[in-house]
Amino acid sequence: PFVSRLANSKSDPDILYAVGSSGVYKSIDFGGSWDSKPISTRWGFWSGTDVEISLANPQIVWAGSGMTDVRSIQLSTDGGESFDVTNNYPDEIGLATGIYSHPFQDSTAYVLFSISERPKVLRTTDLGNSWEDISGYGDESTSTGFPNVAVYSLLVMPHDTMTIWAGTEIGIVESTDNGQNWQLLDSNLPSVSVWD
């Protein structure tokens, strides 16, 4: 792929994950050898397919390429040994640009999108059973102040989980109320793409 997505376990640095056309690959010896974990349904691999180990619980691994009629986010609760399809957002959105986890809540994850006038940040708090659009684009226009731009990265601040930063094509967009309202970060950061 044009962009190779990898994930590394914070609790066990020897564990790595990568994604490919058939599914997720896992290494327990820092890339010395790889074990394929095939995903048979709704994988829909593309160059933006991502994999994310939960920051709160390394047994939870998220992977996927988007939410469409042939794509869904996949979830492992057994340390990446097997994956199951999660539910999609009620409206078809398209290809995802990233998957991120919460630092303390292992059932919470975020999937990012960059399609004009469509949801930009989806959040689940129940391991993918349901998703909410915290960017506020449910009616094709934002109600939260989130700009209509591509989104590439996300960070929930571990020292204050009410604060969320989203890296976009125009800089960092910040929420200080857990995603209810957003604004460009008040700083001297120039208007640049933020990927991490």
C-alpha positions in Angstrom: 0.0 0.0 0.0 1.0 3.6 -0.4 0.8 4.1 3.4 1.7 1.1 5.6 -0.1 1.1 8.9 1.5 -0.5 11.9 0.5 -0.7 15.6 2.8 -1.4 18.5 1.8 -2.6 22.0 2.7 -0.1 24.7 2.6 -2.9 27.4 4.6 -5.4 25.3 6.9 -3.7 22.8 7.6 -6.9 21.0 4.0 -7.2 19.7 3.4 -5.5 16.4 0.4 -5.5 14.0 0.2 -4.7 10.3 -2.6 -4.8 7.8 -2.7 -6.3 4.3 -5.2 -7.4 1.6 -6.2 -10.6 3.5 -6.4 -9.2 7.0 -4.2 -8.4 10.0 -0.7 -9.7 10.6 0.7 -10.1 14.1 4.3 -10.4 15.3 5.2 -11.3 18.8 9.0 -10.9 18.2 9.2 -7.3 16.9 8.8 -8.3 13.3 11.1 -11.3 13.3 8.1 -13.5 12.1 4.5 -12.7 11.3 1.3 -14.7 11.8 -1.6 -13.9 9.4 -5.0 -13.4 11.0 -7.3 -13.6 7.9 -10.5 -11.5 7.9 -13.2 -13.1 5.7 -16.0 -10.6 5.6 -16.4 -6.8 5.1 -12.6 -6.2 5.1 -12.4 -4.0 1.9 -8.6 -3.3 2.2 -7.2 -0.1 0.7 -4.0 1.9 1.4 -5.7 3.7 4.3 -6.7 0.6 6.2 -5.6 1.0 9.8 -4.9 -1.1 12.9 -5.0 0.2 16.5 -4.2 -1.5 19.8 -6.3 -0.1 22.6 -4.3 2.1 24.9 -6.4 0.9 27.8 -6.3 -2.8 27.1 -3.9 -4.6 24.8 -6.3 -7.5 24.3 -8.5 -5.1 22.3 -7.4 -4.5 18.7 -9.3 -2.5 16.1 -8.8 -2.7 12.4 -10.5 -1.7 9.2 -10.9 0.5 6.2 -14.2 2.3 6.6 -18.0 1.9 6.8 -19.7 1.1 3.5 -21.7 -1.8 2.1 -18.6 -3.9 1.8 -16.5 -2.4 4.7 -16.8 -2.5 8.4 -14.5 -1.9 11.4 -13.2 -5.2 12.8 -12.7 -5.8 16.5 -10.5 -8.4 18.4 -11.0 -8.9 22.1 -8.4 -11.7 22.3 -5.2 -9.9 21.6 -5.5 -10.0 17.8 -6.0 -13.8 17.5 -9.5 -13.4 15.9 -11.6 -10.5 14.6 -15.3 -9.9 14.4 -17.2 -7.3 12.4 -18.6 -4.3 14.4 -21.9 -2.6 13.5 -21.7 0.3 10.9 -22.9 3.8 11.5 -26.5 4.1 10.3 -25.6 6.1 7.3 -23.0 4.8 4.8 -19.9 7.1 5.2 -17.1 5.7 3.1 -13.4 5.1 3.5 -11.8 5.8 6.9 -8.6 7.8 7.4 -7.7 6.4 10.9 -8.7 4.5 14.0 -7.7 5.7 17.5 -8.5 4.5 21.1 -9.2 6.1 24.4 -6.4 6.1 27.0 -8.5 4.6 29.8 -11.8 3.3 28.4 -11.2 0.0 26.6 -14.6 0.0 25.0 -14.1 3.4 23.4 -12.6 4.0 20.0 -12.7 6.6 17.3 -12.9 6.2 13.5 -11.9 9.2 11.3 -13.3 10.2 7.9 -12.5 13.0 5.4 -15.5 13.1 3.1 -17.0 16.5 2.5 -20.1 17.4 4.5 -20.2 13.9 6.1 -19.3 12.8 9.7 -15.6 13.3 10.4 -15.2 11.6 13.9 -17.3 8.7 14.9 -17.0 7.4 18.5 -18.1 4.1 20.0 -18.3 3.5 23.8 -19.6 0.0 23.5 -17.0 -1.9 21.5 -18.5 -1.0 18.1 -22.1 -2.0 18.8 -23.2 1.6 18.1 -21.4 4.8 16.9 -22.1 8.5 17.4 -20.9 11.4 15.2 -19.1 13.8 17.6 -18.1 16.1 14.7 -21.8 17.0 14.3 -22.3 16.3 10.6 -25.4 14.2 10.9 -27.4 16.5 8.7 -24.6 17.3 6.2 -23.7 20.5 8.1 -21.9 20.8 11.4 -23.6 21.7 14.6 -20.5 21.6 16.7 -18.0 23.9 14.9 -16.0 21.1 13.4 -14.6 22.3 10.0 -15.5 20.5 6.8 -11.9 19.3 6.2 -10.0 16.0 6.0 -9.2 14.4 9.4 -6.0 12.3 9.8 -5.3 11.8 13.5 -6.8 12.0 17.0 -5.7 12.2 20.6 -7.7 12.0 23.8 -5.5 13.8 26.4 -4.6 11.4 29.1 -4.3 14.2 31.7 -7.8 15.5 30.8 -10.0 13.1 28.8 -12.5 15.9 28.2 -9.9 17.4 25.8 -9.7 15.8 22.3 -7.3 17.0 19.5 -8.1 16.1 15.9 -5.3 16.5 13.4 -6.8 17.9 10.2 -5.6 19.3 6.8 -5.7 22.8 8.3 -4.1 22.1 11.7 -5.4 20.9 15.1 -9.1 21.1 15.9 -9.8 21.0 19.7 -12.7 20.0 21.9 -12.5 20.7 25.6 -15.9 19.2 26.3 -15.5 15.6 25.1 -16.6 16.3 21.5 -19.6 18.5 22.0 -18.0 21.6 20.6 -14.8 22.1 18.4 -12.6 25.0 17.4 -9.2 25.4 15.8 -6.5 25.2 18.5 -5.6 28.6 19.9 -1.8 28.5 19.2 0.8 29.7 16.8 0.7 26.4 14.9 0.6 27.2 11.2 -2.2 25.9 8.9 -0.6 22.5 8.1 -1.7 18.9 7.8 -1.4 17.1 11.1 -1.0 13.3 10.7 0.1 12.4 14.3 
